């Protein structure tokens, strides 16, 4: 079962069914979905994705997925899961635009990466970040993520593959 995690300003906990509308709203926001999954997708696809969190992630314990809350309100999403582009685990996270610019992305990534190293005993955590997503690139570099290689996407855009090694990580 996905454990509850705390950072200084956020609570990460398993989603509950009542989170569905907030989850859909987060990912339907084009400012968020442009960085996560090339969206926005149709609403029905996000609702199906939300349902799969319970069956594909939680019931099978395949990977950890969190609702990210601040002051009781859903403000984001986070995962650490097997990566598709490399043999290892990947950090995935997103926050509502209303909380951008406050350092929460760095704090959220730090919390999940620390969990990956301590609880999952990972030696390395990866992240894929679209080239224009400067805020995430800056946040991850603060935590010790380094460029591994670039991935040319089918639509002509570039995605950076980054990694953070346990031995070199700067997570406090």
Phi, psi and omega in degrees: 000139178300122182281158173281136177235152177231141168246186180300322187238001184224156173243128175251123181213164179300144174297153170239157182309326181294348179279354188305311183296320178293322176299311181298317179298319178302309185281339176283343178289115184300333178293333178269309188293339177297336180261350186229095174086018176054046182262196006281151175268174171297148182307319181301326179293321177291324177294321177294321177297317178300315179299322180292336176302319183286322183270317187275325183260305187286306183297321182269353182053038181285322178198170184262135179225132183236144161276133181255123184239146171227126183053039177081354183257138177291119180239000181182186185217144177212150178213155163225118190213165175304132182282152178269334187261348178215167175275101182164195181248145183241139172274133174230132177205155176203150180231155176293143181303334180298338181250006178295154174082012181245007181083006182289329177299314178297315181297318179295311179300318179300318181296315182289319179296316178300320176298316179301317180288314186281310187271323181266353179057038178283147175267341185208144172234136180253162172212145172246130185225128176299139184309318181283355182278070186299321182300316179290323178298316179296314181301314183290324177295325176301330183269001178099008176290140180235151179293131176258306179192169177258149178241120176278121181274160181300331182273006178092355179277169182241136175242135178267131171266124181240157174219151175235121180268140179306316183295332184250358187297152181248017180290131182277000000 
